[in-house]
Amino acid sequence: MESPDYLKGEHLVTGLTEQELYSRLADLPRPHYPFPDLTNPKMEELAQEYYRWIDEDYAFHSEQARTRHKRHRLTDLAARAFPFLTLAELRPVARYASSGAMMDDYFDRCSHDEMSAIRERIMALLTGDDDEPPHDLGIYRQFHQLRQDAIACGMPMHLYENFIVAINQMLTGFQDEKRYIALNRPAPLPVFLTIRECTSGGAPFAKYLCMQKDFRTLPDTVLEHPAILRMHALSSRIIGWHNDIVSLPKELSRRGDVINLVITLRHEHNVSLTEAYMMALKFHDNDLKELITLTDNLPDFSQWQDRAVEYAHTIGIMLQGVYSWHTKNSLRYVPGSYVEPEYISQEFRWKC
């Protein structure tokens, strides 16, 4: 088959191994954050629970997939992003982070309609509309248990509802990206931007931030203020952009991995790989600049001001934590470590 149009140009990357792509991109600048780099003291204890979750609920994965997911230590993502949570408070967001990533790996080649059905099943478990512990794929048991953990740690119901609305948006993004994966072609940039803000997974993290310290007592006049909501959106975008930069070699070397800012910009503007990479980094840096400006110029929240300022600063700590997991802590984005999709779709077909 002829190389896709979006891979043609000055820097033809087709045919390079993942290792060669990592080497080619290694000297390009990377994102940088001016925020504290912290870890939750319960990180190792949480990781031991994560290993048990995989052993107990992911038997439908191959042994190789389970082994690689253990090496990825996906719960460290939550432990770095939320350094101030107790172990009980960490469990819901850690189950979300680990199960969301493993689900994305497993169902990567499912169809739009199949992903829609998966989303509806997960949301029924998260809302409690389906309150029976699942007895099929263990990934559904993880989402059922997420709800029980959130109740057990005392998460206020209105904050939990905001959290799972954001999870639903992420799953909707997974659903909507499937047709572009099947076509092996990037989405138009405006479509991509909408999808990627959801699929980065950053919005549920932003909604869960209020569980740290005493931020859950902040009223909706703070947590739902347009400035704070814009900061949530920016943090979700920024996580997507730095993930796309870190994961680029893996995604360039795999057919169908087209939901990536660099790949989209290269296709949209017909530029070299390096030029598209630098454009993506500018996207990231512009969003980061806006986030910092909003953090430094919060509205007047009256008696809630000091707590709102501290809350806003934890958004930066969250971003740094997610990026540190990507670059320091995880073996997910190194050559040969990716978990291949194992779900056998009844509908999905490559479109040539």
N, C-alpha and C positions, 0 to 999 in steps of 0.2 A: 504494500500500500504506500502511496506517495505520502511524504511528510505533510502534516497539517500546515495550513497557511501561516498559523500564528508562530510556528517554529522556523519559518524561513526568514532569512535576512542576513545581515552582516555577521552575526555571531550564531552560526548554526549549532544548536546544542544537541540535536538528535544524534544518537549513537554514542554519546559520552556516558560513562558509568557514573553512578552516584558519587563514588569517591573522587572521580575526575571533576565533577561539578562542584563538590565541596572545595577542592583545591583551587579551582578557577575563581571562586567567589570569596575565598578566605581573606584576601587583602582589601576588600571593599569596606568602607566604614560601616559601623553598626549603631543601632540605637543606644542612647545613653540617657540615664535618669538621675536627677539631682535629689533623690529620695533615699531615706534610710533603707538598708538591706537587712531585714530581720527574719528570724525563724521562730516558729512556735516551739516552746520546750517540749510539747507533746508529739513532735513530729515522728520520732522513732516508734513510740508506742502506737501511734496511729498507723504507721506503715505495717506493723505486725498484724493489726486488725485487717488491713487491706489484703495482705497475703492470704488470710483466712477467707475473706470474701471471695477471692479468686478461686481458692480451692473448693469452697462450698457451693458457689453460685455460677461458676463459669465452666462447668464440665462440657458444655456444648461447644466451647472453643477447643482447638487442637492443643496438644501439649506444648508445641512450639509457641503458639500464641500466648498461652498462659505464662510460660516462662519469660517471654519478652515483656509482657505487661507487668510482671513482677519487677523486672529490671527498670521499667519506666517509672516506678514509684509515683503513680499519679496522685496519691493522696498528699505527697510533698508539695504539690501545687497549691492545695488549700492551706497547708501548714506554713508555707512561705507568704501567701497572700493575706492570711489572717493570723498574725503572730500573737494577738491578745485574747483569742478564744480559749475557753476550757475544752477539754477533750470531748465532753458531751455536746458542746456547742459546735465543735468542729465536724462531728459525724455527718450531719445533714449535708453540709456543703462539700465535704470530702466524698460522700457517696455520689453527689451530683457530678463532681469533677471527674472522678474515676469512671463511673458508669457511663457518663456522657461521652467520654473519649473512647472507651472500649466499645460502646454501641456504635459510634461513628466508624470505627475500624471495621467492625463485624458487618454492618449493614451498608458499607460504602457503595456496593454495586446493586443495591435494591432500586426499585422503580419509585417514581413519584407516588403512585397509589399505594404501594406497599409501605413507604415511609409515612404516608398520611395515616394509615391504619395503626402503625406502630406508635405514632404520636398520640392518637386518640386513646389507645390502650394505656400508655404511660400517664397521660393527663387524668384519666379516670382513677388511676391508682393514687396520684398525687392529690387530687381533690377529695378523695374519699368516696366518690361515687361508686367505685368498686373497692370494697373494703376487705375482700377475701384475699388471704395470702396466695399469690400465684403458685401453680404447681407445674408450670411449663418452663420456659427459658428463665434461668436464674437472674438475668438482667432485670426482669420485671419484679422479681422479689426485692432487688436492690432499691428500686423506686418505691415500692410499697413500704419498705423499711425506712426510707428517707422520711416519709410522712410521720411514722411512729417516732423516729429520732427527734424530729422538729417539735413534736408535741412534748416529748420527754424532757427536752432541754428548756422548755418554757418559752418558745418563740411565740410572740403575740400573733394571733390569727391574721390580723390585717397585714402584718409584715410578711407572714408566710404566703399569703395570697399574692402579694406583689412579687415574691420570689418565684412562685410557680408560674405566674403569668410570663415572667422573663424566660423561664425554662420552655414554656410553650412557644415563645417567639423563636428561641434557638432551634427547637425541633421543626418549626415551620420553615426556617431557613434551610435545614437539612433536607426537608421535603422539596423545596423549590429549586435547590441546586442540582437535583438529580437529572433533570433533562439536559443540563449543560455537561454534566459528567458523561451521560450517555452519548451525547454528540461529540465529546472530546473537543469542545470548543468553548473558549471563554464567553461569559455573558457580556452584553453591552455594559459599559462602565457604570451608568446610573443603576442598572439592575444589580450588577455585582456589588456596588456599595451598599445597597439595601440588604442583600442577602448576607454579606460578610459581617455587617454590624451585628446580625443575629447569630451567625454560626461561630463567631469568635468565642462565644461562651462567656464573654465578659459581663454582659448585662445581669445575669443571675448573681455573679460575684458582687457587682455593685449594689444590688438589692440586699444582699446578705451582710453587707458592711455594718449595718445598724445593729447587728447582734454583738459586736465588740463593745467592751467597756459598758457604759450606760447609754449608748447612743439609741437604744431601742425606745428610750423615753422621749426622744425628740418628737415633737408633734408633726403632723403632715404639713403645717405651714413652713417647716424646714425641709423635711425629707421629700416633699412633693413640689417644692418651689422650682420654677422654671430654670433657675441657675443651677440648682443641684441636679435636676434631671438632665440638663445639658452636660454636666460633668459625668454623669453616669454613661451617657451616650458616647462621649469622647473617650472615656476609659475603655469602653467596649471596642470602639474603633481602633484605639492604640494597641490593645492586645491583639486584635486581628492583624494589624500591620506588622508588629514585631514578630508574630508567629509566621506570617508569610515570608518575611525576610529570613528567619532562621530555618524554616522548612523548605525553602526554595529548591535546593539541590535534590531533595527527595522527590518533590512534586514535578520537577522538570524531567526526572528519569522515569516517571510512571505515567502510563496512558490514563487519561481521564482526570488527572489531578489538576484541573484548570481553575479552581476557585482560589485564586491567589492574586494579590494586588500586582505583583511584578509581571506575572504572565498576562494579566488583563491589560495593563498599561502598554506592554510591548505589542500586544495585538491591536489595541485601540489606536496607538500612535505610530505604529510601524517603525519602531526604533530598535536599537541594539539592546541586548540583554543588560549590559552595563548601564546604558541610559535609562532603561526602564527601572532598574534597581535604584538608581539615584532619584528618580521621580517618586518611587514608592517611599524612599527614606524621607523625602521632602513632605509627602503626605503625612507621614508619622510625626515629623518634627513640627509641622504647622499645627496639628491637633494637640500635640504636647504643649506647645506655646500657649494655645488658647486655654487649655486646662489650667496651666500655671497662672495665667492672667485671671481666670475666674476664681481660683483658690485665693489669690492675693487681693481680690476685690469683691468679697462676698457682700450680699445685701445686708441690710440692718435686720437682724433677727431678735432684737430687743433682749429680753432676759436669757434667750437661748444662744446668744452670740458666741460666748467662749466655747461652749460645747459644739456649736456648729463649725467653728474654726477648726477645732481638733478633729471633728469628723471629716471635714474636707481634706485635711492633711493625711488621713488614713487612706484616702483614694490613691494618693501617690505611693504610699507604702505598699498597697495592694499591687499596683502596676510594677513596682520594682520587684516584688516577690514573684509575680508570674514570670517576669523576664529572667530573673535569677534561676528559676526552675528550668526554663528553656535552655539556658546557656551554661549553668554551673552544675545542676543537680540531676538532670534527666539524661538517660541514655536513649530517649525516644528519637532524637534527631541526630543520629550518627549512622554512617553507612552500614547497611545490613541489619538494622535493628527494627525496622518498621514491621508492623503486623499486617499481613495481607488480608484483604476482605475474604471471609469464608462463607458468608451467607449465599446460598444458591437461589437466585431470583427466578420466579416463574414468568416474569415479564421483561426484565432488563435485557436489552440487546445493544451492542455497540452500533452506533449509527455512523456510517462512513460517508 
